[in-house]
Structure formats: C-alpha cells, structure tokens
C-alpha cells in the first residue's frame, strides 16, 4: 500500500553530516541509514565532531577550575 511505502521511506537527519542547520543532511531510514553510517565521510566527520566536543568540554573545565583571584 502507498502508506507502507511512505513509512518505509521516512528520512532521518544525520546530525554528524549536517554542516549547515538550514540544510540538514537527510538519509532514508533502514538499510540506507546503516550504509551511510559506515561511509568514510560520516566516520571522519564523527571523529571530528567528537574531538571538537571533547576539546570544548576540556576548555570549559579549565576555565571553571582556574581560580580567577590568583595571579598565575
């Protein structure tokens, strides 16, 4: 039936591969999503995103632990 076809072809936004919020990168759910997650581009972007978030997190921890009243 047409409804089952539409349900099977639902799109999913990949937050890793979306570089511009106004233009989300969308992939069909199911097999295409699984294949997409295994692509070289997705894996490289995932590593980059993970490094950026851990870098920001460590910078925030440094700013929090640094004593603003000390001279050092």
C-alpha positions as CSV (number, residue, x, y, z in Angstrom):
1,X,0.0,0.0,0.0
2,X,1.2,3.6,-0.5
3,X,1.2,4.3,3.2
4,X,3.5,1.4,3.9
5,X,5.9,2.7,1.2
6,X,5.9,6.2,2.7
7,X,6.5,4.8,6.1
8,X,9.4,2.7,4.8
9,X,11.0,5.7,3.1
10,X,11.0,8.1,6.1
11,X,14.0,10.4,6.2
12,X,16.3,10.8,9.1
13,X,18.6,13.8,9.7
14,X,22.2,12.9,10.3
15,X,23.5,15.4,12.9
16,X,27.1,14.4,12.2
17,X,26.9,15.2,8.4
18,X,24.7,18.3,8.7
19,X,27.1,21.2,8.4
20,X,24.5,23.9,7.9
21,X,21.4,23.9,10.2
22,X,19.3,25.3,7.4
23,X,20.2,22.4,5.1
24,X,20.1,19.2,7.1
25,X,21.6,16.1,5.6
26,X,18.8,13.5,5.3
27,X,19.0,9.8,4.6
28,X,16.3,7.2,4.3
29,X,15.8,5.1,7.4
30,X,16.7,1.4,7.3
31,X,19.4,0.0,5.1
32,X,20.4,3.3,3.6
33,X,21.0,4.8,7.1
34,X,23.1,1.8,8.1
35,X,25.1,2.1,4.9
36,X,25.5,5.9,5.4
37,X,26.8,5.4,9.0
38,X,29.6,3.2,7.6
39,X,30.8,5.6,4.9
40,X,34.2,7.1,5.1
41,X,32.8,10.7,5.1
42,X,30.4,10.0,8.0
43,X,33.1,8.3,10.1
44,X,35.6,11.1,9.6
45,X,33.1,13.7,10.4
46,X,32.0,11.8,13.5
47,X,35.7,11.7,14.7
48,X,36.0,15.4,14.1
49,X,32.7,16.2,15.9
50,X,33.8,14.1,18.9
51,X,37.2,15.8,19.0
52,X,35.5,19.3,18.9
53,X,33.1,18.5,21.7
54,X,35.8,17.0,23.9
55,X,38.0,19.9,23.2
56,X,35.3,22.4,24.1
57,X,34.5,20.3,27.2
58,X,38.1,20.3,28.4
59,X,38.4,24.1,27.8
60,X,35.3,24.7,29.9
61,X,36.7,22.5,32.7
62,X,39.9,24.5,32.6
63,X,38.0,27.8,32.8
64,X,36.0,26.5,35.7
65,X,38.9,25.1,37.7
66,X,41.1,28.2,37.2
67,X,41.0,30.5,40.2
68,X,40.1,34.0,38.9
69,X,41.6,35.6,42.0
70,X,45.1,34.0,41.6
71,X,47.9,35.7,39.8
72,X,49.0,32.6,38.0
